[in-house]
Every structure is written in C-alpha cells, then in structure tokens.
Amino acid sequence: MYKLLKASFFRLKKNKVFWGIVIITIILAISFLVNSMKNEFKYKIDSILFNNIQIIGLFIAVFTSLFIGTEYAYGTIRNKIIAGHTRRSIYLTNWLVSVVAGILIEFIYLAVVAIIGIPLIGGIEIAVSDLTPILLEIIMVIIVFCSIFTAITLICSDITLSTTICMLLFIMMFIVAGSLSTVITSKETIDTTYHDENGTLYILESKPNPNYPNEMTRIICNFFYHVLPTGQMMEISGQINDLSGKTVDTNQNSKTSSVTTVMTYALGVILVVNGIGIFIFNKKELK
C-alpha cells in the first residue's frame, strides 16, 4: 500500500484538476476579503474564515470523480490488481489521497484569508477553545464528502457518469439539508411582532403553527439532517454564526453537545460508507 500511496501522491502533485481547484479557492478567498473591504469591513475575519465550507463539498466531488475516474479510463486500476495489489488497498489509497486533497484545499483557503485578511480586517475574535472543535468538525465532514464520492467513483466505472452523479448528488444533498433544516427549526407558534422606536421587540399575538411537525417527523428529519454532510456543514455554520455574532451563551453543555453530535454522525457515515464501498468494489467485475 505504501507504493500505491507514493504513486498516488506523485500524481496529486502534478494533477491539473487539483491545482485548478486550488487557484479557484485562492480567488474565492480574495473575493470574500475584497467584498468585506467594499462594505467598509462589515464582514469580520471570523465569518470570512469559514465562508467556503458549504462549497468545499462541490470541490471534493469534482476532484475525486476526475482524479479517481482517470484510473478507470486508462485501465490503471486493472493494472494495479494484475501487479498484485489488493482491491482494499487500492480503495483505501484513493480515499486517503482524496482526504488529503480535500483538507489541503480547506487549509489553503484558511491560510489565504488569515495571511491577507488579518492585517487588513483585524484578528480572529473566536476563542481558540471554540475554534479548535470547529476545525476538527470541518475536517471530519470533509472526510465524509471524500468517503461518499470515493465510493461512487470506484463503484461507477465511467468517469463522465461518476462525475455527473457526484456533482448532482452534492446539489441534491444541499437542497435536502436546507429543507430538513426548515422543518427542524420551525416554531410551534407564529408570532406577530413589532419594534418600537427604541428597538425593543414586542409580541402582539401568538398563534399555533399549523405546519409544525409532530415529534416523530422532527426526529426523522433531525436524523437525516445530521447524516447528510451538507447538513453537518450547516450545523457548523450555525455554530460559527453564534460565535461571530458574540451571542452570550453560558450553556457550555449545549455547545459540547452540538460538536459531539456532528462528530458522531460524521464518524458513523465515514465507517458505513467506506465499509459498503469496499464491499461492493471487492465484488465488482473490472473490464
């Protein structure tokens, strides 16, 4: 497996798709910083630092499907098996390279924002004790994306088809997670409110919400919301918004519970998807 990893990382260094995504990532980071400057630094470094987490999954979908898909296109996978490498080692090698590439892309974005943004906009205000768990969560969700797209690409032999499936799946997961979030965050009542001239909020009337889901629906929606990597990223975005908004939250248990939930679901999806992927890839007939 060491030789496979060495060869794959050598390919990664010369891969045009990877470097193309890196360039797009750098441009994206700079554009966020420029936008903040145009808006008189309305957007602080804390929020810009994690602006890309919703789109990182699309980058991984494109990279993984094209990087691994070329091995099918050129018959490389079949040659590796003929050379004596096991299917499991081939699968895990491709998965590991995808994970490393995904994490590198994310940290390149963070580095660009930090190096350019901190001198211009100001330092990071999120405490290190809050920042570290967020970074760990993001890494875990990146690994989830890599696991899903690696499995699809190695199960599907056609590079065009696997790329299309990966990209459409990401878009679909994004839409579904947004819909599930709407259900989960819905309130039991619909409030009619107004603000007085001092900005004080007053509730004039509260009515029961006819679309409020029952307990079972909420449990099911909550489960699938946290299973989807896009839902996990949305959960992380919520944590970041709370921290950057300087919301005073004395409930440390609530923060810990949220982080634990994301990490637990992410780890579960990684193990299940990779297990299923390796099993199917071992049974797959390679032409």
C-alpha positions in Angstrom: 0.0 0.0 0.0 3.0 2.3 0.6 3.9 2.1 -3.1 0.3 2.9 -4.1 0.3 5.9 -1.8 3.6 7.2 -3.1 2.5 6.9 -6.7 -0.9 8.5 -6.0 0.6 11.5 -4.1 3.1 11.9 -7.0 0.0 12.1 -9.3 -1.6 14.6 -7.0 1.3 16.9 -7.2 1.0 17.1 -11.0 -2.8 16.9 -11.2 -4.2 19.8 -13.1 -7.7 19.5 -11.6 -6.3 19.7 -8.1 -4.3 22.8 -8.9 -7.2 24.3 -10.7 -9.4 24.0 -7.6 -6.6 25.4 -5.5 -6.5 28.5 -7.8 -10.3 28.9 -7.6 -10.1 28.5 -3.8 -7.5 31.3 -3.6 -9.6 33.6 -5.9 -12.6 32.8 -3.8 -10.8 33.8 -0.5 -9.6 37.0 -2.0 -13.0 37.9 -3.4 -14.5 37.5 0.1 -11.9 39.8 1.5 -12.4 42.4 -1.2 -16.2 42.2 -0.6 -15.6 43.0 3.0 -13.4 45.9 2.1 -16.0 47.3 -0.3 -18.6 47.1 2.5 -16.3 49.0 4.9 -15.3 45.8 6.7 -18.8 45.0 7.6 -17.9 41.3 7.4 -15.3 40.3 10.1 -12.5 37.9 9.6 -14.3 35.3 11.8 -17.2 34.8 9.3 -15.0 35.1 6.2 -12.7 32.4 7.5 -15.4 29.8 7.1 -17.3 31.2 4.2 -16.3 28.3 1.9 -17.4 25.4 4.0 -20.7 25.0 2.1 -18.9 24.8 -1.3 -16.0 22.6 -0.3 -18.1 19.5 -0.9 -18.6 20.5 -4.6 -14.8 20.9 -5.0 -14.2 17.5 -3.5 -16.9 16.0 -5.8 -15.2 17.3 -8.9 -11.7 16.4 -7.8 -12.4 12.9 -6.5 -14.5 11.9 -9.5 -12.0 13.1 -12.0 -8.8 12.1 -10.2 -10.0 8.5 -9.5 -12.1 8.3 -12.7 -9.0 8.6 -14.8 -7.7 5.4 -13.3 -10.7 3.6 -14.9 -10.3 5.5 -18.1 -6.7 4.5 -18.6 -7.0 1.0 -17.1 -4.7 1.8 -14.2 -6.9 0.1 -11.6 -6.9 -3.2 -13.5 -3.1 -2.9 -13.9 -2.7 -2.4 -10.2 -4.6 -5.6 -9.5 -2.6 -7.5 -12.0 0.6 -6.2 -10.3 -0.7 -7.9 -7.0 -2.3 -5.0 -5.1 -5.5 -5.9 -3.3 -8.7 -4.1 -4.1 -9.0 -3.0 -0.5 -5.6 -1.2 -0.6 -6.5 0.4 -3.9 -9.7 1.7 -2.5 -8.2 3.0 0.7 -5.3 4.6 -1.2 -7.7 6.6 -3.4 -9.8 7.5 -0.4 -6.7 8.8 1.6 -5.5 10.8 -1.3 -9.0 12.4 -1.7 -9.0 13.2 2.1 -5.6 14.8 1.9 -6.5 16.8 -1.1 -9.8 18.0 0.5 -8.0 19.0 3.7 -5.3 20.8 1.8 -7.8 22.8 -0.2 -9.6 23.9 3.0 -6.4 24.9 4.8 -5.1 26.8 1.7 -8.3 28.8 1.9 -7.9 29.4 5.6 -4.2 30.4 5.1 -5.0 32.9 2.4 -7.8 34.5 4.4 -5.6 34.7 7.6 -2.5 36.0 5.9 -4.2 38.7 3.8 -7.3 39.3 5.9 -5.9 39.7 9.5 -3.6 42.7 8.7 -6.5 44.4 6.8 -9.6 43.5 8.8 -8.3 42.5 12.2 -7.6 39.4 14.3 -9.8 36.4 14.8 -12.1 37.0 17.7 -13.4 33.5 18.2 -11.6 31.9 21.2 -9.1 29.1 20.5 -11.2 26.8 22.7 -14.1 27.3 20.3 -12.1 27.4 17.1 -10.3 24.1 17.6 -13.6 22.0 17.7 -14.9 23.8 14.7 -11.8 22.9 12.7 -12.0 19.3 13.8 -15.7 19.2 12.7 -14.8 20.6 9.3 -12.1 18.1 8.8 -14.5 15.3 9.7 -17.1 16.5 7.3 -14.5 16.8 4.5 -13.7 13.1 5.2 -17.4 12.3 4.9 -17.6 14.0 1.5 -14.4 12.2 0.4 -15.9 8.8 1.6 -19.1 9.3 -0.3 -17.6 10.5 -3.6 -14.7 7.9 -3.5 -17.3 5.1 -3.1 -19.4 6.4 -6.0 -16.4 6.9 -8.3 -14.9 3.4 -7.6 -18.2 1.7 -8.0 -19.1 3.5 -11.2 -16.5 2.8 -13.9 -17.5 5.6 -16.3 -15.7 8.8 -15.5 -18.3 11.1 -17.1 -21.2 9.3 -15.3 -19.4 9.3 -11.9 -18.6 13.0 -12.2 -22.2 13.8 -13.1 -23.5 11.7 -10.2 -21.2 13.2 -7.7 -22.0 16.8 -8.6 -25.7 16.2 -8.8 -25.6 14.3 -5.5 -23.9 17.2 -3.8 -26.5 19.7 -5.1 -29.3 17.3 -4.1 -27.9 16.9 -0.6 -27.6 20.6 -0.2 -31.2 21.2 -1.2 -32.5 18.3 1.0 -30.5 19.5 4.0 -31.9 23.0 3.6 -35.4 21.6 3.5 -34.8 19.5 6.6 -33.3 22.5 8.4 -36.6 24.4 7.8 -38.6 21.6 9.4 -36.3 21.2 12.4 -36.1 24.9 13.1 -39.8 25.6 12.7 -41.5 27.1 15.8 -44.7 25.9 17.5 -46.2 29.4 17.2 -46.4 32.1 14.7 -45.8 35.5 16.4 -46.9 38.9 15.2 -44.3 41.3 16.4 -43.2 44.9 16.1 -40.2 47.0 17.3 -40.7 50.4 19.0 -38.6 53.4 18.3 -36.0 52.2 20.8 -35.7 48.9 19.0 -37.5 46.9 21.7 -39.3 43.8 20.4 -42.9 43.3 21.4 -45.1 40.2 20.6 -48.6 41.3 19.7 -50.1 37.9 19.0 -49.1 34.3 19.1 -51.0 31.6 17.0 -50.3 27.9 16.8 -48.3 27.0 13.7 -50.4 24.6 11.6 -47.3 23.3 9.8 -45.4 22.5 13.0 -44.2 18.8 12.6 -45.1 16.1 15.1 -42.4 14.6 17.3 -41.7 11.6 15.1 -41.3 13.8 12.0 -38.9 16.0 13.8 -36.8 13.0 15.0 -36.6 11.5 11.5 -35.8 14.9 9.9 -33.2 15.6 12.5 -31.6 12.2 11.9 -31.2 12.6 8.1 -30.2 16.3 8.6 -27.2 15.2 10.6 -26.4 12.2 8.4 -26.0 14.4 5.3 -22.6 16.1 5.2 -24.3 19.2 3.9 -26.5 19.2 7.0 -23.4 18.8 9.1 -21.8 21.8 7.4 -25.0 23.8 8.0 -24.8 22.8 11.7 -21.2 24.1 11.8 -22.2 27.3 10.1 -24.8 27.8 12.8 -22.1 27.4 15.5 -19.9 29.9 13.7 -22.7 32.5 13.4 -23.4 32.2 17.1 -19.7 32.7 18.0 -19.1 35.6 15.5 -22.3 37.3 16.5 -20.9 37.5 20.0 -24.0 35.8 21.4 -23.6 35.3 25.1 -24.1 31.6 25.7 -23.4 30.4 29.1 -24.6 26.9 28.3 -21.3 25.2 27.5 -23.1 21.8 27.6 -25.2 22.9 24.6 -22.0 23.8 22.6 -20.4 20.5 23.5 -23.5 18.5 22.6 -23.7 20.2 19.2 -20.0 19.4 18.4 -20.4 15.8 19.7 -23.4 15.3 17.5 -21.7 16.4 14.3 -18.6 14.4 15.1 -20.5 11.3 16.0 -22.7 11.3 12.9 -19.7 12.1 10.7 -17.7 9.2 12.1 -20.7 6.9 11.6 -21.2 7.9 8.0 -17.4 7.5 7.2 -17.4 3.9 8.6 -20.6 2.9 7.0 -19.9 4.4 3.5 -16.4 3.1 3.4 -17.5 -0.4 4.5 -20.2 -0.6 1.9 -17.8 0.9 -0.8 -15.0 -1.6 -0.1 -17.5 -4.5 -0.1 -19.1 -3.5 -3.5 -15.7 -2.7 -5.0 -14.4 -6.1 -4.0 -17.3 -7.8 -5.8 -17.2 -5.5 -8.8 -16.2 -7.0 -12.2 -13.5 -4.9 -13.7 -13.3 -4.8 -17.5 
